[in-house]
Amino acid sequence: MVTLHKHFARKSSQSRQILMLHALGFVTGDSTIRISSPFVFHPGVQITVSEPGDAKWVYMMLPLPKGSLIERIQVAHHRSGIESRVTHIRLVEQKEPMAAEVLYDDPIEEEIPSHHIISSACHVVVERSVLLNVCMEFTSSDDMIEFGSVEVQYIPDYEKKMTSDEGDKKRKEEKLIYTSNKKHSEKNRPTLVDMFFQNNRRKTISNNRTP
């Protein structure tokens, strides 16, 4: 049984939340990839291949509500073999059945330990269904990559909060403009004394003009 001694780092934030998923959610459409579900002797999900290659993909749906901001993806993994490794962490937005868009792609450094938590910082707003894609390179069919937990750090209702904040900012700006204009108007407004003398001057001028 493989035991991962490292733990995910958590940042304290009132708005940030953490979604914990198990690697059991990984699927693939590649017939050369074998996914072994957790067993008593290997609690993680083991990935092996029948044919070596550098583009071996597994996928996991991220059940996040629309408008959330994904800030970080962390994947706990263990690998056997020196050359076989994880090469990319990618986020893909699924649109139509035949259309998808890559929102984020992070190449993974080659020199990482065989027991390691891959941490990938990102800034992706969820608009539709989002898939976590993990790409692997296998140099031998005898090698194995095992995945444990997947951690997604995100801010829920990010778009709504941003819209609200922008609205508040606009209202504050409008209030400042209104207050400034009001002060300017009050500054230029004549006092009662000014109005009294102004009326008296008008009467005097009018009387002087009368024959």
MARVEX-775256 format. One record per residue (C-alpha): residue in three letters; x, y, z. Coordinates in Angstrom, 3 decimals. Each point is the difference from the previous one (the first is absolute). Example, Ala and Ser with C-alpha at 12.3 -4.5 7.8 and 13.67 -1.06 7.14 Angstrom:
! MARVEX-775256
<'Ala',<12.300,-4.500,7.800>>
<'Ser',<1.370,3.440,-0.660>>
! end
This chain:
! MARVEX-775256
<'Met',<0.000,0.000,0.000>>
<'Val',<1.332,3.383,-0.961>>
<'Thr',<-0.329,2.754,2.591>>
<'Leu',<0.364,3.637,-0.991>>
<'His',<1.459,1.942,2.912>>
<'Lys',<-0.410,3.450,-1.549>>
<'His',<-3.166,1.956,0.541>>
<'Phe',<-1.803,2.612,-2.042>>
<'Ala',<0.742,3.575,1.090>>
<'Arg',<-3.083,2.040,0.835>>
<'Lys',<-0.153,3.769,-0.172>>
<'Ser',<-2.267,1.754,2.435>>
<'Ser',<-2.678,1.992,-1.758>>
<'Gln',<-3.623,0.662,0.810>>
<'Ser',<-1.093,-0.208,-3.618>>
<'Arg',<2.253,-2.794,-1.245>>
<'Gln',<-1.319,-3.553,0.169>>
<'Ile',<1.618,-3.380,-0.592>>
<'Leu',<-1.516,-2.841,-2.002>>
<'Met',<1.534,-3.384,0.811>>
<'Leu',<-0.349,-2.746,-2.600>>
<'His',<1.352,-3.533,-0.301>>
<'Ala',<1.907,-1.130,-3.065>>
<'Leu',<-2.721,-2.614,-0.439>>
<'Gly',<-1.730,2.651,-2.105>>
<'Phe',<2.619,-0.265,-2.773>>
<'Val',<-1.179,-1.536,-3.267>>
<'Thr',<1.542,-0.368,-3.446>>
<'Gly',<-0.947,-0.698,-3.582>>
<'Asp',<3.433,-1.386,-0.884>>
<'Ser',<-0.173,-3.758,-0.459>>
<'Thr',<3.732,-0.314,0.767>>
<'Ile',<-0.495,1.365,3.533>>
<'Arg',<-0.988,-2.279,2.875>>
<'Ile',<-1.535,1.558,3.125>>
<'Ser',<0.103,-2.190,3.100>>
<'Ser',<-2.486,1.005,2.702>>
<'Pro',<1.059,0.141,3.668>>
<'Phe',<0.715,-3.314,1.692>>
<'Val',<1.084,-0.996,3.490>>
<'Phe',<3.645,-0.053,-1.109>>
<'His',<-0.177,3.263,-1.991>>
<'Pro',<-2.528,2.570,1.275>>
<'Gly',<0.740,2.304,-2.918>>
<'Val',<-0.879,-0.324,-3.688>>
<'Gln',<2.745,-1.659,-2.020>>
<'Ile',<0.601,0.891,-3.634>>
<'Thr',<1.902,-2.323,-2.315>>
<'Val',<0.191,-0.264,-3.782>>
<'Ser',<0.184,-2.780,-2.532>>
<'Glu',<1.896,2.229,-2.429>>
<'Pro',<2.548,2.653,1.088>>
<'Gly',<-0.563,3.549,-1.219>>
<'Asp',<0.238,3.691,0.887>>
<'Ala',<-3.686,0.952,-0.209>>
<'Lys',<-1.853,-2.181,2.476>>
<'Trp',<-2.990,1.968,1.330>>
<'Val',<-2.420,-0.599,2.866>>
<'Tyr',<-2.931,2.287,0.794>>
<'Met',<-2.062,1.012,3.016>>
<'Met',<-3.080,2.188,0.171>>
<'Leu',<0.176,2.802,2.571>>
<'Pro',<-3.436,0.502,1.618>>
<'Leu',<0.287,3.750,0.498>>
<'Pro',<-2.864,2.501,-0.263>>
<'Lys',<-0.068,2.523,-2.804>>
<'Gly',<1.769,3.245,0.816>>
<'Ser',<2.610,-1.611,2.259>>
<'Leu',<3.659,0.979,-0.318>>
<'Ile',<2.473,-2.891,0.005>>
<'Glu',<3.245,1.150,1.603>>
<'Arg',<2.022,-3.171,0.472>>
<'Ile',<0.037,-3.701,-0.902>>
<'Gln',<1.962,-2.475,2.103>>
<'Val',<0.431,-3.659,-0.922>>
<'Ala',<1.719,-2.532,2.276>>
<'His',<1.854,-2.606,-2.027>>
<'His',<2.603,-2.747,0.144>>
<'Arg',<1.837,-1.462,-2.959>>
<'Ser',<2.253,-2.937,-0.688>>
<'Gly',<2.612,0.180,-2.732>>
<'Ile',<2.522,2.748,-0.554>>
<'Glu',<-1.228,1.398,-3.300>>
<'Ser',<-3.780,-0.391,0.229>>
<'Arg',<-1.652,3.099,1.462>>
<'Val',<-2.864,2.502,0.028>>
<'Thr',<0.627,2.643,-2.675>>
<'His',<-3.031,2.347,0.071>>
<'Ile',<-2.834,1.192,2.206>>
<'Arg',<-2.765,1.453,-2.123>>
<'Leu',<-3.487,1.446,0.483>>
<'Val',<-2.420,-0.366,-2.884>>
<'Glu',<-3.457,1.505,-0.406>>
<'Gln',<-2.470,-2.328,-1.686>>
<'Lys',<-2.429,1.779,-2.316>>
<'Glu',<-1.787,-1.856,-2.771>>
<'Pro',<0.562,-3.793,-0.240>>
<'Met',<2.663,0.577,-2.655>>
<'Ala',<1.401,3.256,1.372>>
<'Ala',<2.251,0.692,2.981>>
<'Glu',<2.297,2.856,0.953>>
<'Val',<3.282,-0.165,1.905>>
<'Leu',<-0.249,2.524,2.830>>
<'Tyr',<3.293,-0.745,1.705>>
<'Asp',<3.067,-2.099,-0.749>>
<'Asp',<2.954,-0.494,2.322>>
<'Pro',<3.065,-2.009,-1.101>>
<'Ile',<1.456,-1.894,2.966>>
<'Glu',<3.715,0.113,0.727>>
<'Glu',<1.901,-3.154,-0.782>>
<'Glu',<1.984,-0.084,3.232>>
<'Ile',<-2.631,-0.758,2.620>>
<'Pro',<0.165,-2.729,2.669>>
<'Ser',<-1.694,-3.343,-0.571>>
<'His',<-2.247,0.780,3.014>>
<'His',<-1.271,3.513,-0.562>>
<'Ile',<-3.016,2.285,0.176>>
<'Ile',<-0.226,1.813,-3.285>>
<'Ser',<-1.228,3.538,0.699>>
<'Ser',<-1.189,2.183,-2.854>>
<'Ala',<-1.140,3.589,0.606>>
<'Cys',<-2.549,1.361,-2.468>>
<'His',<-2.719,2.617,-0.481>>
<'Val',<-2.956,-1.591,-1.773>>
<'Val',<-3.649,1.081,0.296>>
<'Val',<-2.507,-2.837,-0.430>>
<'Glu',<-2.536,0.736,-2.721>>
<'Arg',<-0.918,-3.527,-1.090>>
<'Ser',<1.018,-3.559,0.875>>
<'Val',<3.718,-0.099,0.786>>
<'Leu',<2.209,-3.062,-0.327>>
<'Leu',<3.321,-0.545,1.717>>
<'Asn',<2.312,-1.640,-2.523>>
<'Val',<3.235,-1.678,1.049>>
<'Cys',<2.503,-0.952,-2.673>>
<'Met',<2.629,-2.683,0.619>>
<'Glu',<3.029,-1.288,-1.844>>
<'Phe',<0.784,-3.715,0.266>>
<'Thr',<3.326,-1.265,-1.255>>
<'Ser',<-0.719,-3.608,1.002>>
<'Ser',<-3.101,-2.146,0.370>>
<'Asp',<1.467,-1.264,3.290>>
<'Asp',<-0.222,3.454,1.612>>
<'Met',<-2.902,1.187,2.137>>
<'Ile',<-1.333,3.374,1.138>>
<'Glu',<-2.302,0.016,3.011>>
<'Phe',<-2.297,2.891,0.918>>
<'Gly',<-1.461,0.742,3.419>>
<'Ser',<-2.069,3.019,0.931>>
<'Val',<-0.713,3.023,-2.182>>
<'Glu',<-0.471,3.383,1.657>>
<'Val',<-1.666,2.959,-1.702>>
<'Gln',<0.269,3.409,1.656>>
<'Tyr',<-2.683,2.368,-1.249>>
<'Ile',<-2.071,3.073,0.822>>
<'Pro',<-3.744,-0.608,-0.429>>
<'Asp',<-2.219,2.652,-1.616>>
<'Tyr',<3.096,1.888,-1.114>>
<'Glu',<-1.706,1.617,-3.001>>
<'Lys',<-2.988,1.072,2.095>>
<'Lys',<2.258,1.518,2.642>>
<'Met',<2.048,1.791,-2.642>>
<'Thr',<-3.152,1.384,-1.607>>
<'Ser',<-1.265,1.120,3.399>>
<'Asp',<3.348,1.579,0.873>>
<'Glu',<0.131,1.781,-3.348>>
<'Gly',<-3.545,1.249,0.587>>
<'Asp',<0.923,1.252,3.457>>
<'Lys',<3.083,1.695,-1.415>>
<'Lys',<-2.050,1.708,-2.702>>
<'Arg',<-2.588,1.145,2.529>>
<'Lys',<2.763,1.409,2.232>>
<'Glu',<1.507,1.845,-2.961>>
<'Glu',<-3.402,1.418,-0.951>>
<'Lys',<-0.581,1.032,3.614>>
<'Leu',<3.361,1.792,0.071>>
<'Ile',<-0.845,1.832,-3.231>>
<'Tyr',<-3.440,0.943,1.351>>
<'Thr',<1.477,1.205,3.307>>
<'Ser',<2.665,1.996,-1.837>>
<'Asn',<-2.568,1.611,-2.298>>
<'Lys',<-2.255,0.727,2.960>>
<'Lys',<2.820,1.715,1.879>>
<'His',<0.917,1.948,-3.111>>
<'Ser',<-3.624,1.032,-0.453>>
<'Glu',<-0.341,1.042,3.639>>
<'Lys',<3.245,1.934,-0.236>>
<'Asn',<-1.284,2.040,-2.950>>
<'Arg',<-3.479,0.455,1.424>>
<'Pro',<-0.603,3.689,1.111>>
<'Thr',<-0.738,0.611,3.661>>
<'Leu',<-3.122,1.800,1.251>>
<'Val',<2.064,3.144,0.591>>
<'Asp',<1.268,-0.082,-3.584>>
<'Met',<-3.541,-0.436,-1.281>>
<'Phe',<-1.241,2.930,2.171>>
<'Phe',<2.653,2.412,-1.264>>
<'Gln',<-0.437,-1.297,-3.536>>
<'Asn',<-3.741,0.781,0.135>>
<'Asn',<0.702,3.450,1.513>>
<'Arg',<2.469,0.765,-2.762>>
<'Arg',<-2.580,-0.978,-2.588>>
<'Lys',<-2.598,2.287,1.636>>
<'Thr',<2.465,2.915,0.153>>
<'Ile',<0.926,-0.416,-3.657>>
<'Ser',<-3.658,-0.203,-0.929>>
<'Asn',<-0.829,3.162,1.973>>
<'Asn',<2.881,1.903,-1.565>>
<'Arg',<-1.225,-0.873,-3.454>>
<'Thr',<-3.553,1.237,0.757>>
<'Pro',<-0.518,3.632,-1.249>>
! end
